[in-house]
Amino acid sequence: MKRTGILNRHLSAGIALLGHTDTVMVCDAGLPIPDGPFVVDLAFTAGVPSFERVLTGLLDELVVERATAAWEVRAHNAGATALLDRLFPRPTLDLVPHEELKMLTSGARLVVRTGEARPYANVLLRCGVPF
């Protein structure tokens, strides 16, 4: 059994499938998830696990070239805005309309659903390479 890092076997398997330029959607409990991507639903109760905890845990495992979030996060979720600004310094973070972000979800290789119950706590990660 694995001692450190991500212990969820489905999430570990999903991460192992990722390659350069593949995308991962880390989303709140309310984002509609289309058919197609490999989905790991971690939601347990409202707020658990949090968007921040899941995202920071994934960033320990992945190389990320770019991130994309909904521009609406700036007006409706100060906590997620501060987190995204801290984790993805400009110009690493792109902002698009929420409807566009939902469409981009269908092209993700992996979707990780958190228990987050605050609006617009969603980010699409584009994988990079470690060299």
Disulfide bonds with the S-S distance in Angstrom:
none
